[in-house]
Amino acid sequence: MPALGFGTLIPDPAVTISATRDALEAGFRHFDCAERYRNEREVGQALQQGLAAGSIAREDIFVTTKLWNSNHRPERVKPAFDASLDRLRLDYLDLYLIHTPFAFQPGDEQDPRDQNGKVLYDRDVTLLDTWRAMESLVDQGKCRAIGLSDIGLNQLRPLYESATIKPSAVQVESHPYLPETDLLEFCKERDIVLLAFAPLGHGMRPGLLEDPVISAIAAQVGKTPAQVLLAWAVQRGTALLTTPKSADRARENFNISPFPKTRLTKSVAFRPGRDSMTW
């Protein structure tokens, strides 16, 4: 898995195509998709255009997509996988993730709710039931690895212990305000890739890009705040996902290596009660 990944959570179909194409041209070779995003066809179109150009082969790119909550029943896993593969116009997936550890009522409705607007959960299937069906996809040869998303250590640990095919990757939000240190250590000890989404922060204002510590580091090493945050994620041993929507942003986000070796001489606390970060 390339450490730098392009996340495809983009609502607009046309922007999905152009941003995916720009990311490919900037050098990204890791693309993270999901049934839930409703744009797998557009991502597949952009990837096929890149592959058709002849300079990139299928084995050069790493493609992930995710099983949505309404397809957790074991009998629904393979049809959902096959449908994603068809929309992406691929013969195999590099990684397939359970999008969240919560099962919704099975069906075609992604957000099943009752008359009061409450989500309808499926209490008759366990996460391990779904995982066993995911394992069968690897056995069948069209899925090279499986993992989970939006899962905490308390749910990951028992699943890992029961799994025949161990998770290869765990995708969670992670950045200096949310370092997920315990989860990262658990994953490192077991050769699981921690894949960080929202490495630039997630809707916080003021956020990481405006943080005075990040800005000071950026000025010190001659990089942008975004490049500092992405390099921090890679240097601590995680892979990451970022979603630049323009060619310039794609090039900026991809251009984090080589990175100056400057490191701060002491830990800097970002917020009271938060973990500290060293550079």
N, C-alpha and C positions, 0 to 999 in steps of 0.2 A: 504494500500500500504506500503510494507516495505520501509524504508527510503533509504536503500542501494540497488541500482539496477544495473543489468548487461546489458550494451548496446551491441547489436549484430551487429553493423556496422563493419563487417569484410569481406573483399573481397574474401578470400580464403575459399571454402566450407569445406575442411578438418579441417582447423584451427577453423572455426565456430563450428564444432562439438566438437572438443577437448576442446576449450576454454569454451564453454557452459557447457560441462560436468565438467570441472575443477571448474568453478564458482559454480555450484550446489554442488559439494563436499566440497568446501570451506565454504559454508553456505549461499550463495546468494539464495533468494527465489523470487526475483523480476526480470523479464526478459522483456526487451524492444526490440521489433522487428518492422519491417516495410516491406510492399510490395516492396517499393523502394529498399531495400537492396538486394533483389533477393536471400535470403538465409533462408526464413521461413521454407522450408522443412528440412534443416540441423538443425536448432534450434529445430524444432519439433522432429526430430529423437533423438537428445541428451536429450531432456526433457522426451521423452517416455522411453528412456533407464533408466533414473533416477527413473521415476515412477514405471517401471517394477521391479526394484530392491527391492521394497516393503517397504522401510523405509520412503518414501515421498508420500503423497497423493496429488491428484490434488488440493484440497482446501488449501494445504500448500504453493502453488506457486501462484504468481501474474503475469499474462502475459498481456502485452500490444502489440498491433500492430497498424499500421497507414494506413489510406486511402490516396492513392497517387493522385496527381493533375489531372491526366487524367481521374479520376473517380468521379469528383465532381457533375456531373449531377445526380439528385435525383434517376433516374431509374438505375443508375450504382452503387449506394452505396451498396445495399444489395448483389448483385452478387460479388462485390469486397470483401466485408466482408466475405461472405461464402467461397470464394476461399482462403482467408488467413486462415480461420478456418480449412479448409481442409488440407492446406499445413502444418499447425502447428499440425495437428492431435489432435485437441481439440474439446470439445463439446460446450464450451462457452469461451468468453473473459472477463477478468476482466476490461479492459479499451481499448477503441478504439479512436484513435486521428485522426483529420484532419491534415495531415502531414505539409502542409503549407496553408496559406489562399489564395493562387493563383490557379485558375483553368486553366488547359491546355486543348487544343483541345481534346475532348473525343476520346478514341480508345485504342488499345493495345500498341501503341508506348509510352513509358514513357517520351521521350523527343521530342515531335513533333516540327519540325522546318521547315521554308520555305526554298526556294532555296538559300537565303542569310545567312542561319544559325541562323535566329532569331526565338526565341521561339514563337509558335502559342498558344496564350491565348484564353480561352473560355470566351467571353464577355456576353454570354447569360445565365449565371447562377451566382447567388449571393452566398456569404458565408452563408447567412441565409437559402437559398434554400437547400444547402448541409446539414446544421445543422438540419433542419427539418427531413431530411431523416435519419440522425444519431439518432435523438430522437426516430424514429420508431423502430430502432434496440433494444433500451432499452425496449420499450413497448412489443416487441416480446419475450423478456426473455433470449436471448443468449448473450447479451452484458450488463454487469453490470453497466458500467459507460462510459461516453464519455467526450472528451476534445479536445484541440487544441495544435498544435506545431508551433514553429517559428512565433509566433504572437506577435504584440506589443500592448500596452495598448490602443492606439487609435482605433484599430480594435476589441480588446476584449471587451471594454466597451459597445459599441452599441449592439454587439451580446449578451452579458450577459443580457442586459436589455430586449431584444426581445425574448430570449430563454424561452421555456416552461420547458424543463429539463436543468438546469444550468450546465455549464462546471464543471466537478469534478477535472480536472487537466489541467495545462498549462505547456508545455515543451519548455524551451528556454535555450540557452547558458547562463551560469552564473558562475562566479568565482570572486575572489577579484579584478581583473582588469575590470570586467563587472558585477557589483553586482545586477543590475536590481532592485534597491531599490524601486522605485515607483510601479513597477509591483508586487513585492513581497508584499508590503503593501496592494495593491488592493486585491490581492488573499487572504491574511490573513483575511481581513475584511469580506470576502464572503465565507470562508471555501473552497477555491480552493487550491489544492496542487500545489505549484510551483516545477516542476521537472527539476532540473538543469542538462543539458548535458555539456560535456567538462569541468568538474569541476577542471581539472588539467591544463586547458588552451587549446587552439585550434591552434596548429601550430605556435605559437609565439616563436621566438628565439632572444634574450634569453627570457625564459618564466618563468612561475610561479615556476616550480621545481628548477630553478636556482636563483630565487629571493633571495637576501641576507636577507630580513626580514623573509621570510618563512624558510630559512635555519637556521636562528638564533633561531626561535621558535622551530623548530624541535630538534635542539641540546639541547635547554633548557628543553624540556619535554620528551626527549628520544624517539622520534618517527621519522619516515621518513618524508620528505617534502610532499609526496603524502598523507600520513595519516593525516598530519596537515590540508591540503586543504580539504580533505573529511570530517574531523571532523568539520571544520569551516562551511561547507555547512549544515551539519546536525544541528549544534548548533544554526544557525540562522533561522531554521524552514523550510528548504527545504528538499525535497527528491533529490536524485542524481543518475546519471548514470555514470559508469566507465566501461572500456573495457579491463581488463587484459587478455593477451593472453597466459599466462602460469600459472601453478598451484601455483608457488611461488608468482607471482604478485597478483593472486586472493586472496591468504591468506593474503598478506600484505594489500590489499585494503579493505578486509572485517574486518580486525583486528583494528578497530578504537575505540572500546569500551571494557573495561572502558578506559577513556581518562583522563590524568591529568587535574586538575581544575585550573592550573596556568593561569593567565590572565595578559596581558600586562597592565601597569599602564596608558598608554595614547594611543591615536590613532596614527597610523603610515600611512602616505600617501605612496601609492605604486608608483604612477606616477603623475606628475603634471596634475591637472585637474580631477583626478580620485577620486572616493569615498575612504574614509579611512576605515581601518579595525581595530577592537579591538579584543584582545584575552583574 
